[in-house]
Amino acid sequence: MPQPDTRSEDRTALAIQDAVAPEFAWRVLRLVNIYRILVSVFLLAMFLVADDPRLIGAVRPDLFFATALVFFVFGAVNDFAVTQRWPSLMTQSVAQVLCDVVAVTLLAHASGGLESGLGNLLIVSVAAVSLIWARPRAVLFGAMGAIGVLSEQYYSVLQGTATIADSTPAGVLGGLLLFVSYAAHPLTRRIQESEALARQRGIDLANLSQLNEYIIQNLRESIVVVDGMDRIRLMNEAAAKYLGTDRKLRGAPLAEVSPKLMESVSAWRSGSGYDNQAPVPLLSADGTTLINPYFAPIGTDEQGALLIFLEDASALAEKVQQSKLASLGRLSASIAHEIRNPVGAMSHAGQLLAESPSLGEEERKLTGIIESHARRVSSIIDNVLQLSRRDSTRAERLDLAEWISHFVAEFTATRQLPEDALAPLATSATIEVRMDPSHLHQVVWNLCENALQYADPSTCHSPIELVSGRRLANDRPFLEIRDRGPGIPAEIRDRVFEPFFRGTGESKSGTGLGLFICRELCECNRAALLYEPRQGGGSIFRIIFADPLRWER
C-alpha cells in the first residue's frame, strides 16, 4: 500500500496557508473525483444506449468510447490514491485537472466540437480545484483549461471541421474558466475562515464537554440527567453507586435502573404534589443509605430533560442532630463526672468494709454485691464519657488487609489464644478504607470479645473469621466478623443495638452498651454496622465502610 508523502505535505502546507486546511482540500479532491466517475459512467451509458442516432460521440465513436473508458478507469484508480492521500496534494491537483482537460477536450472533439456542450464539464473541475489553492496557482489551473479548449478549436479548424468564425464559444469558455479560477479566491478566504471557526468551535466544544464531564464526575453530589423520555443521558460515579449500576450505562431507561426513582420522577413531572422541600426518601441499592431525590428541569420545559440530585438523607439527619448530640454529650459528661466520685467513694468504702475481720459470711456477700454493681456503674460511666467524646474522629486511610493482620496478632497474643483462633479471609486483593484507627480497633475488638464470650462449647474449635472484601452492589469495602456461637434470637435482633439492652443469656456484669457503642463509633466514621444470622448457626456482624474517595468529616 502506498504511504503518504509527509515531506511533500509539509511543503504544500506553506502553499495553501492562504487557502484552506489540507483536510478540507483532500475532501474537495475526493468530491471532484466522485464527480469525475459519475460523469464518465453517464457518458458511457448515453453512448451505449442511444446509438441511432448518437447524441454524443457521433463524429469519432471509437475515440469517444476509448476516452470515456480511460476517464472512468482514471477516476476509479485515483479514488484509492486520494483516500490514501498519495501522492502530494499539489501533484494530485495537477494530475486531476490535466486529466480532465485532456479527456473533456477529446470527448468534445469526438462529439463534433465545443458546440456539443461537453466542454462545460471543465468548469466544475477547475472551480473546485481553484477553491483549495491561493490565487496564483488557481489561475494556473484555469489557464490549463483555457489552453485545452482553445487547442481543440484550433485543431478542428486545421482539420476543416470548424472555421475561425466558430471560435467564439471556445473563447468564451476559455475566458470563463480563467474568470472562475480567479474569482474563487474570495470564496476560498470565506471557506478558510469558516473552516478555522468550525475547528475552533469543535475544539471549544470538546474542551467544554471534557470539562463538564470532569466537573460532574468529581462533584460530591450525586447527579443523574435524564431526557424527556426518561432515559439516562449522564450519571456520575457517586450516583451510580447509590443506584447500584454502571455510570457508563447511558441511554438505558431509568425505570429499569431504579423503579423507585422513576416513580418519584413521574410524580414530579405530573405535578401530583411532589415537593422538593419535602422529598420522599429512597433506599440505596445496597440497602444501607436513605437518599433524598431533588429535581430541576433543564430549560423551561418540565417534561424535557431533567437534572436529578441524590442526597444522602443520613448526612442531613446527622447535621440536624449534630448540635443536639453535642449538647447531650456535654450533659452526659457532666452527669458522669458528678456520679463518678460518689460511686468511687461507695466502691472504696465497700472494699474497706470487706477487709474487716469482724464481718460474717452474709455481710461479705452483701459487700460483694456492692462491689460488683459499683464496677458496673463505673463501666457505664466510662462508656458514657467515651460517647461524649465521639466527635473527636481522626479518620485515616488504612490498608484493611494489613490492619487485620496486625489486629489478629495483637488479639491472639493479648487473649493468649492459639494463632488459628482468628482466621482472616480476603475476597479482594487490595482494600483501602477510611476510618479512625482507634475506633475501628475498639469496634472489632468488642465484636471479637463477644464472639469468644458467647461461643458454643460444642463448636469452640471453629475460628472467628474476619472476612474483608467489596460489595458487588456499590463496590463499598466491608469487614465481617463471623462466629459459630448460638446466634441472636429473631425476636430480639432489632434491639441488639439499643443502649442498655441485654439478651436473656447475657451476663449480669454486662452494661448493655457494647454493641450500641460499636454502632455509634461506626456511624461517626460514616460507616454502618449490621447484623445477620449465619447460615448453619452463628452470627455475622458486618461493618460497611464509607467510600474512601468521597468520605469527609
C-alpha positions as CSV (number, residue, x, y, z in Angstrom):
1,M,0.0,0.0,0.0
2,P,1.5,3.4,-0.9
3,Q,2.3,5.6,2.1
4,P,1.5,9.3,2.3
5,D,4.4,11.6,1.4
6,T,4.7,13.6,4.6
7,R,7.5,15.8,3.4
8,S,5.5,16.8,0.4
9,E,2.6,17.6,2.7
10,D,4.8,19.9,4.7
11,R,5.9,21.7,1.6
12,T,2.4,22.1,0.2
13,A,1.1,23.3,3.6
14,L,3.0,26.5,3.0
15,A,1.5,26.9,-0.4
16,I,-2.1,26.6,0.9
17,Q,-1.7,28.6,4.0
18,D,-3.6,31.4,2.3
19,A,-6.2,29.0,1.1
20,V,-7.8,26.2,3.2
21,A,-6.7,23.4,5.6
22,P,-5.2,20.2,4.0
23,E,-8.1,18.2,5.5
24,F,-10.6,20.3,3.6
25,A,-8.5,20.2,0.4
26,W,-8.4,16.4,0.4
27,R,-12.2,16.3,0.8
28,V,-12.6,18.6,-2.2
29,L,-10.4,16.4,-4.3
30,R,-12.4,13.4,-3.2
31,L,-15.6,15.0,-4.2
32,V,-14.2,16.1,-7.6
33,N,-13.1,12.6,-8.2
34,I,-16.5,11.2,-7.4
35,Y,-17.9,13.8,-9.9
36,R,-15.5,12.5,-12.5
37,I,-16.5,8.9,-12.0
38,L,-20.2,9.8,-12.2
39,V,-19.7,11.8,-15.4
40,S,-17.8,9.1,-17.1
41,V,-20.4,6.5,-16.2
42,F,-23.2,8.7,-17.5
43,L,-21.3,9.4,-20.8
44,L,-20.6,5.7,-21.3
45,A,-24.3,4.8,-20.6
46,M,-25.5,7.5,-23.0
47,F,-23.1,6.4,-25.7
48,L,-24.0,2.7,-25.5
49,V,-27.8,3.2,-25.1
50,A,-28.5,6.0,-27.7
51,D,-26.7,4.7,-30.8
52,D,-29.2,5.6,-33.5
53,P,-28.8,8.4,-33.8
54,R,-26.0,9.1,-31.4
55,L,-26.4,12.0,-29.2
56,I,-22.7,12.1,-28.3
57,G,-19.6,10.7,-29.9
58,A,-21.2,10.8,-33.4
59,V,-18.1,12.1,-35.2
60,R,-15.5,9.8,-33.7
61,P,-17.3,6.9,-31.8
62,D,-14.1,4.9,-31.3
63,L,-12.3,7.9,-29.8
64,F,-15.2,8.8,-27.6
65,F,-15.6,5.3,-26.2
66,A,-11.9,4.9,-25.5
67,T,-11.6,8.3,-23.9
68,A,-14.7,7.8,-21.7
69,L,-13.5,4.4,-20.6
70,V,-10.0,5.7,-19.7
71,F,-11.6,8.6,-17.9
72,F,-13.6,6.2,-15.8
73,V,-10.6,4.0,-15.0
74,F,-8.5,7.0,-14.0
75,G,-11.3,8.1,-11.6
76,A,-11.6,4.7,-10.0
77,V,-7.8,4.3,-9.5
78,N,-7.4,7.9,-8.4
79,D,-10.2,7.4,-5.8
80,F,-7.9,4.9,-4.0
81,A,-5.0,7.3,-4.2
82,V,-7.0,10.2,-2.8
83,T,-8.2,8.0,0.0
84,Q,-4.6,7.2,0.9
85,R,-3.6,10.8,0.4
86,W,-0.9,9.9,-2.1
87,P,0.9,11.4,-3.9
88,S,1.1,15.0,-2.6
89,L,-1.8,17.5,-2.7
90,M,-0.2,19.5,-5.4
91,T,0.6,16.5,-7.6
92,Q,-3.0,15.3,-7.2
93,S,-4.4,18.7,-8.1
94,V,-2.3,19.0,-11.3
95,A,-2.9,15.4,-12.3
96,Q,-6.7,15.7,-11.9
97,V,-7.0,19.0,-13.8
98,L,-4.7,17.8,-16.6
99,C,-6.7,14.6,-16.9
100,D,-10.0,16.5,-17.0
101,V,-8.7,18.9,-19.7
102,V,-7.4,16.2,-22.0
103,A,-10.4,13.9,-21.5
104,V,-13.1,16.6,-21.9
105,T,-11.4,18.1,-25.0
106,L,-11.1,14.7,-26.6
107,L,-14.8,13.9,-25.7
108,A,-15.9,17.2,-27.1
109,H,-13.8,16.7,-30.3
110,A,-15.3,13.2,-30.8
111,S,-18.8,14.7,-30.5
112,G,-18.4,17.5,-33.0
113,G,-16.5,20.1,-31.1
114,L,-17.4,22.5,-28.3
115,E,-20.8,23.1,-29.8
116,S,-21.7,19.7,-28.2
117,G,-21.6,21.4,-24.8
118,L,-19.2,18.8,-23.3
119,G,-16.6,21.5,-22.7
120,N,-18.6,23.0,-19.9
121,L,-17.8,19.9,-17.8
122,L,-14.4,21.6,-17.2
123,I,-16.0,24.4,-15.2
124,V,-16.8,22.2,-12.2
125,S,-13.4,20.6,-12.1
126,V,-11.4,23.9,-12.5
127,A,-13.6,25.8,-10.0
128,A,-13.4,23.1,-7.3
129,V,-9.6,22.7,-7.5
130,S,-9.2,26.5,-7.5
131,L,-11.0,26.6,-4.2
132,I,-8.2,24.9,-2.4
133,W,-5.3,27.0,-3.7
134,A,-4.2,30.6,-3.4
135,R,-5.0,32.8,-6.5
136,P,-1.7,32.4,-8.4
137,R,-1.9,28.6,-8.6
138,A,-5.7,28.7,-9.0
139,V,-5.3,30.9,-12.2
140,L,-2.8,28.4,-13.4
141,F,-5.4,25.6,-13.4
142,G,-7.8,28.0,-15.2
143,A,-5.2,28.6,-17.8
144,M,-4.7,24.9,-18.3
145,G,-8.4,24.5,-19.0
146,A,-8.5,27.5,-21.4
147,I,-5.5,26.2,-23.3
148,G,-7.2,22.8,-23.7
149,V,-10.4,24.4,-25.0
150,L,-8.6,26.6,-27.5
151,S,-6.3,23.8,-28.6
152,E,-9.3,21.7,-29.5
153,Q,-10.8,24.6,-31.5
154,Y,-7.6,25.2,-33.3
155,Y,-7.2,21.5,-34.2
156,S,-10.8,21.5,-35.5
157,V,-10.0,24.5,-37.8
158,L,-6.9,22.7,-39.1
159,Q,-9.0,19.6,-39.8
160,G,-11.6,21.6,-41.6
161,T,-14.4,20.6,-39.3
162,A,-14.7,24.2,-38.0
163,T,-13.9,27.7,-39.1
164,I,-12.4,30.7,-37.4
165,A,-15.9,32.2,-37.1
166,D,-16.8,29.2,-34.9
167,S,-14.1,30.1,-32.3
168,T,-16.3,32.4,-30.3
169,P,-17.7,29.6,-28.0
170,A,-14.2,28.4,-27.4
171,G,-13.0,31.9,-26.4
172,V,-16.0,32.5,-24.2
173,L,-15.4,29.1,-22.4
174,G,-11.7,29.8,-22.0
175,G,-12.4,33.2,-20.5
176,L,-15.0,31.7,-18.2
177,L,-12.5,29.2,-16.9
178,L,-10.0,31.9,-16.2
179,F,-12.6,34.1,-14.5
180,V,-13.8,31.2,-12.3
181,S,-10.3,30.3,-11.2
182,Y,-9.6,34.0,-10.4
183,A,-12.9,34.7,-8.7
184,A,-12.6,31.6,-6.5
185,H,-10.1,33.3,-4.2
186,P,-12.6,35.4,-2.1
187,L,-14.7,32.3,-1.7
188,T,-11.6,30.5,-0.6
189,R,-11.0,33.0,2.1
190,R,-14.5,32.6,3.3
191,I,-14.1,28.9,3.3
192,Q,-10.8,29.3,5.2
193,E,-12.4,31.4,7.9
194,S,-15.4,29.1,8.2
195,E,-13.1,26.1,8.5
196,A,-11.0,27.8,11.1
197,L,-14.1,28.9,13.0
198,A,-15.6,25.4,12.8
199,R,-12.3,23.8,14.0
200,Q,-12.1,26.3,16.9
201,R,-15.7,25.7,17.8
202,G,-15.1,21.9,17.7
203,I,-12.1,22.3,20.0
204,D,-14.1,24.5,22.3
205,L,-17.0,22.1,22.4
206,A,-14.7,19.1,23.0
207,N,-13.0,21.0,25.8
208,L,-16.3,22.1,27.4
209,S,-17.6,18.6,27.1
210,Q,-14.5,17.2,28.9
211,L,-14.6,19.9,31.5
212,N,-18.3,19.2,32.1
213,E,-17.6,15.5,32.4
214,Y,-14.7,16.2,34.8
215,I,-16.8,18.5,37.0
216,I,-19.8,16.2,37.2
217,Q,-17.7,13.1,37.9
218,N,-15.8,14.9,40.7
219,L,-18.8,16.6,42.4
220,R,-19.6,15.3,45.9
221,E,-23.2,15.5,44.9
222,S,-24.7,12.5,43.1
223,I,-26.2,13.6,39.8
224,V,-28.3,11.9,37.2
225,V,-29.5,13.5,33.9
226,V,-32.5,12.1,32.0
227,D,-34.1,13.2,28.8
228,G,-37.7,13.8,28.0
229,M,-38.2,10.0,27.5
230,D,-36.7,9.3,31.0
231,R,-33.6,7.7,29.5
232,I,-30.3,8.2,31.3
233,R,-28.1,10.7,29.5
234,L,-25.5,11.3,32.2
235,M,-24.6,9.9,35.6
236,N,-21.6,10.4,37.8
237,E,-19.8,7.7,39.8
238,A,-21.5,8.7,43.1
239,A,-25.0,8.4,41.7
240,A,-24.1,5.1,40.1
241,K,-23.0,3.6,43.4
242,Y,-26.2,4.7,45.1
243,L,-28.3,3.1,42.3
244,G,-26.1,0.0,42.1
245,T,-25.2,0.4,38.4
246,D,-22.5,1.5,36.0
247,R,-22.2,5.2,35.3
248,K,-21.4,4.4,31.6
249,L,-24.9,3.0,31.3
250,R,-26.2,5.8,29.0
251,G,-29.4,5.5,27.1
252,A,-30.9,3.0,29.4
253,P,-34.5,3.7,30.7
254,L,-34.5,5.0,34.3
255,A,-37.3,2.6,35.1
256,E,-35.1,-0.4,34.5
257,V,-32.2,1.1,36.6
258,S,-34.2,2.3,39.6
259,P,-38.0,1.8,39.5
260,K,-38.5,3.7,42.8
261,L,-36.6,6.8,41.5
262,M,-38.7,6.6,38.3
263,E,-41.8,6.7,40.4
264,S,-40.6,9.9,42.0
265,V,-39.7,11.4,38.6
266,S,-43.2,10.6,37.3
267,A,-44.8,12.2,40.4
268,W,-42.7,15.3,39.9
269,R,-43.5,15.6,36.2
270,S,-47.2,15.1,36.7
271,G,-47.3,17.7,39.4
272,S,-49.1,15.4,41.8
273,G,-47.9,17.0,44.9
274,Y,-44.2,16.1,44.9
275,D,-42.3,18.8,46.7
276,N,-38.5,19.3,46.6
277,Q,-38.8,20.9,50.0
278,A,-40.1,17.6,51.4
279,P,-38.7,14.8,49.2
280,V,-39.7,11.2,49.5
281,P,-36.6,9.3,50.6
282,L,-35.5,6.2,48.7
283,L,-33.3,3.3,49.8
284,S,-30.0,2.9,48.0
285,A,-29.3,-0.3,46.0
286,D,-27.2,-1.8,48.9
287,G,-29.9,-1.1,51.4
288,T,-27.7,0.9,53.7
289,T,-28.4,4.5,52.8
290,L,-31.6,6.7,52.6
291,I,-31.5,9.0,49.6
292,N,-33.4,12.2,49.1
293,P,-34.0,13.0,45.3
294,Y,-34.3,16.6,44.2
295,F,-35.4,17.6,40.6
296,A,-34.6,20.6,38.4
297,P,-35.7,20.9,34.8
298,I,-33.0,21.7,32.2
299,G,-34.6,24.6,30.3
300,T,-38.2,25.7,30.5
301,D,-39.9,22.5,29.6
302,E,-40.6,20.4,32.7
303,Q,-41.4,17.5,30.5
304,G,-38.0,17.7,28.8
305,A,-34.5,16.9,30.2
306,L,-34.3,16.7,33.9
307,L,-31.5,17.1,36.4
308,I,-31.7,14.8,39.5
309,F,-29.7,15.4,42.6
310,L,-29.4,12.4,45.0
311,E,-28.5,13.5,48.6
312,D,-27.6,11.3,51.5
313,A,-30.5,11.7,53.9
314,S,-28.4,10.3,56.8
315,A,-25.9,13.0,56.3
316,L,-28.7,15.6,56.5
317,A,-30.0,14.0,59.6
318,E,-26.5,14.0,61.1
319,K,-26.2,17.7,60.5
320,V,-29.6,18.3,62.1
321,Q,-28.8,16.3,65.2
322,Q,-25.2,17.4,65.5
323,S,-26.0,20.3,67.9
324,K,-28.3,18.1,69.9
325,L,-25.7,15.4,70.2
326,A,-23.1,17.9,71.2
327,S,-25.4,19.3,73.9
328,L,-26.4,15.8,75.0
329,G,-22.7,14.8,75.1
330,R,-21.8,17.7,77.3
331,L,-24.7,16.9,79.6
332,S,-23.9,13.2,79.8
333,A,-20.2,14.0,80.5
334,S,-21.2,16.4,83.3
335,I,-23.6,13.8,84.9
336,A,-21.0,11.1,84.5
337,H,-18.4,13.2,86.2
338,E,-20.8,14.0,89.1
339,I,-21.7,10.3,89.5
340,R,-18.1,9.0,89.2
341,N,-16.9,10.5,92.6
342,P,-19.8,9.1,94.7
343,V,-19.6,5.7,93.0
344,G,-15.8,5.7,93.6
345,A,-16.4,6.5,97.2
346,M,-19.0,3.8,97.6
347,S,-16.7,1.2,95.9
348,H,-13.8,2.2,98.1
349,A,-15.9,2.0,101.3
350,G,-17.2,-1.4,100.3
351,Q,-13.7,-2.6,99.7
352,L,-12.6,-1.3,103.2
353,L,-15.7,-2.9,104.7
354,A,-14.9,-6.2,103.1
355,E,-11.5,-6.2,104.7
356,S,-12.9,-6.0,108.2
357,P,-12.2,-9.3,110.1
358,S,-15.4,-9.0,112.1
359,L,-17.7,-9.4,109.0
360,G,-19.7,-12.6,108.8
361,E,-20.4,-14.6,105.6
362,E,-23.7,-12.9,104.9
363,E,-22.2,-9.4,105.3
364,R,-19.3,-10.3,102.9
365,K,-21.8,-11.5,100.3
366,L,-23.5,-8.1,100.6
367,T,-20.2,-6.2,100.2
368,G,-19.6,-8.4,97.1
369,I,-22.9,-7.3,95.6
370,I,-21.9,-3.7,96.3
371,E,-18.5,-4.1,94.6
372,S,-20.0,-5.9,91.6
373,H,-22.6,-3.2,90.9
374,A,-20.2,-0.4,91.6
375,R,-17.9,-1.8,88.9
376,R,-20.9,-2.0,86.5
377,V,-21.9,1.6,87.2
378,S,-18.2,2.7,86.8
379,S,-18.1,0.9,83.4
380,I,-21.3,2.6,82.3
381,I,-19.8,6.0,83.3
382,D,-16.7,5.2,81.2
383,N,-18.8,4.3,78.2
384,V,-20.9,7.4,78.5
385,L,-17.8,9.6,78.7
386,Q,-16.5,7.8,75.7
387,L,-19.6,8.5,73.7
388,S,-19.4,12.2,74.8
389,R,-16.0,12.3,73.0
390,R,-17.2,10.7,69.8
391,D,-16.8,14.0,67.9
392,S,-13.0,13.7,68.1
393,T,-12.8,11.5,65.0
394,R,-9.4,11.3,63.3
395,A,-10.0,9.4,60.1
396,E,-7.1,7.8,58.2
397,R,-6.7,5.8,55.1
398,L,-6.0,2.2,56.1
399,D,-5.0,-0.9,54.2
400,L,-7.6,-3.2,55.5
401,A,-5.7,-6.5,54.9
402,E,-2.6,-5.1,56.7
403,W,-4.7,-3.7,59.6
404,I,-6.4,-7.1,60.0
405,S,-3.1,-8.9,60.1
406,H,-1.8,-6.7,62.9
407,F,-5.1,-6.9,64.8
408,V,-5.2,-10.7,64.7
409,A,-1.6,-10.9,66.1
410,E,-2.4,-8.4,68.9
411,F,-5.7,-10.0,69.8
412,T,-4.4,-13.6,70.0
413,A,-1.4,-12.5,72.0
414,T,-3.4,-10.4,74.4
415,R,-6.0,-13.1,75.0
416,Q,-3.4,-15.9,74.9
417,L,-5.3,-17.7,72.1
418,P,-4.0,-20.1,69.5
419,E,-2.8,-18.5,66.3
420,D,-5.7,-20.1,64.4
421,A,-8.4,-18.7,66.7
422,L,-8.9,-15.8,64.3
423,A,-9.0,-16.5,60.6
424,P,-8.5,-13.5,58.3
425,L,-10.1,-14.1,54.8
426,A,-9.9,-11.5,52.0
427,T,-12.1,-11.6,48.8
428,S,-10.2,-8.7,47.2
429,A,-6.5,-8.2,46.7
430,T,-6.3,-4.6,47.9
431,I,-8.9,-2.8,50.0
432,E,-8.5,0.7,51.3
433,V,-10.8,2.1,54.0
434,R,-11.1,5.4,55.7
435,M,-11.8,5.3,59.5
436,D,-10.4,6.4,62.8
437,P,-7.9,3.5,63.6
438,S,-8.7,3.6,67.4
439,H,-12.4,3.4,66.6
440,L,-12.0,0.5,64.2
441,H,-9.8,-1.2,66.8
442,Q,-12.4,-0.8,69.5
443,V,-15.3,-2.0,67.4
444,V,-13.6,-5.1,66.1
445,W,-12.1,-5.9,69.5
446,N,-15.5,-5.7,71.1
447,L,-17.1,-7.9,68.5
448,C,-14.4,-10.5,68.8
449,E,-14.7,-10.4,72.6
450,N,-18.4,-11.0,72.2
451,A,-17.8,-13.9,69.8
452,L,-15.5,-15.5,72.3
453,Q,-17.8,-14.9,75.3
454,Y,-20.8,-16.4,73.7
455,A,-19.1,-19.2,71.7
456,D,-20.9,-22.5,71.6
457,P,-18.8,-25.0,73.6
458,S,-19.6,-27.7,71.0
459,T,-18.1,-25.6,68.2
460,C,-15.4,-23.8,70.2
461,H,-12.8,-25.2,67.8
462,S,-14.3,-23.1,65.0
463,P,-12.2,-20.0,64.4
464,I,-13.6,-16.5,64.4
465,E,-13.5,-15.4,60.8
466,L,-12.6,-11.8,59.7
467,V,-13.8,-11.6,56.1
468,S,-12.9,-8.5,54.1
469,G,-14.0,-7.5,50.6
470,R,-16.1,-5.2,48.4
471,R,-19.9,-5.3,48.0
472,L,-21.0,-6.1,44.5
473,A,-23.8,-3.6,44.5
474,N,-21.8,-0.4,45.1
475,D,-18.1,-1.5,45.5
476,R,-18.0,-0.3,49.1
477,P,-15.5,-2.1,51.3
478,F,-16.7,-4.2,54.2
479,L,-15.4,-6.3,57.1
480,E,-17.4,-9.2,58.6
481,I,-16.8,-10.8,62.0
482,R,-18.3,-14.3,61.8
483,D,-18.6,-16.8,64.6
484,R,-20.3,-20.2,65.3
485,G,-21.9,-19.2,68.5
486,P,-25.6,-19.6,69.4
487,G,-26.6,-16.5,67.4
488,I,-29.2,-13.9,68.4
489,P,-32.9,-15.0,68.6
490,A,-35.0,-13.5,65.9
491,E,-37.4,-11.7,68.3
492,I,-34.6,-9.5,69.7
493,R,-32.4,-8.9,66.7
494,D,-33.9,-5.5,66.1
495,R,-33.0,-4.4,69.6
496,V,-29.4,-5.6,69.9
497,F,-28.0,-2.1,69.1
498,E,-30.2,-0.3,71.6
499,P,-28.5,1.2,74.6
500,F,-28.7,-0.8,77.9
501,F,-30.3,-3.7,76.1
502,R,-29.0,-7.1,77.3
503,G,-30.1,-10.5,75.9
504,T,-31.5,-13.2,78.2
505,G,-28.3,-15.2,78.1
506,E,-26.0,-12.2,78.7
507,S,-24.0,-12.0,81.9
508,K,-25.3,-9.7,84.6
509,S,-22.0,-7.9,84.6
510,G,-22.6,-6.5,81.1
511,T,-23.7,-2.9,80.7
512,G,-25.7,-3.4,77.5
513,L,-23.8,-0.6,75.8
514,G,-21.2,-2.6,73.9
515,L,-23.0,-3.0,70.6
516,F,-24.6,0.4,70.9
517,I,-21.1,2.0,71.2
518,C,-19.8,-0.1,68.3
519,R,-22.6,1.2,66.1
520,E,-22.2,4.8,67.3
521,L,-18.4,4.7,66.5
522,C,-19.1,3.3,63.1
523,E,-21.7,6.0,62.3
524,C,-19.4,8.8,63.3
525,N,-17.0,7.4,60.7
526,R,-19.8,7.3,58.1
527,A,-19.8,3.5,58.3
528,A,-22.6,1.1,59.0
529,L,-22.7,-1.8,61.4
530,L,-25.3,-4.5,60.6
531,Y,-26.2,-7.9,62.0
532,E,-27.4,-11.0,60.2
533,P,-27.7,-14.7,61.3
534,R,-25.1,-17.0,59.8
535,Q,-26.2,-20.0,57.8
536,G,-25.5,-23.1,59.8
537,G,-25.6,-21.3,63.1
538,G,-23.8,-18.3,64.5
539,S,-23.7,-14.6,63.8
540,I,-22.3,-12.2,61.3
541,F,-21.6,-8.6,62.2
542,R,-20.8,-6.6,59.1
543,I,-19.0,-3.2,59.0
544,I,-19.8,-1.4,55.7
545,F,-17.2,1.4,55.4
546,A,-17.8,4.7,53.7
547,D,-16.4,5.3,50.2
548,P,-12.8,6.3,50.9
549,L,-12.7,8.6,47.9
550,R,-15.7,10.6,49.0
551,W,-15.5,10.5,52.8
552,E,-15.2,13.8,54.6
553,R,-15.7,15.0,58.1
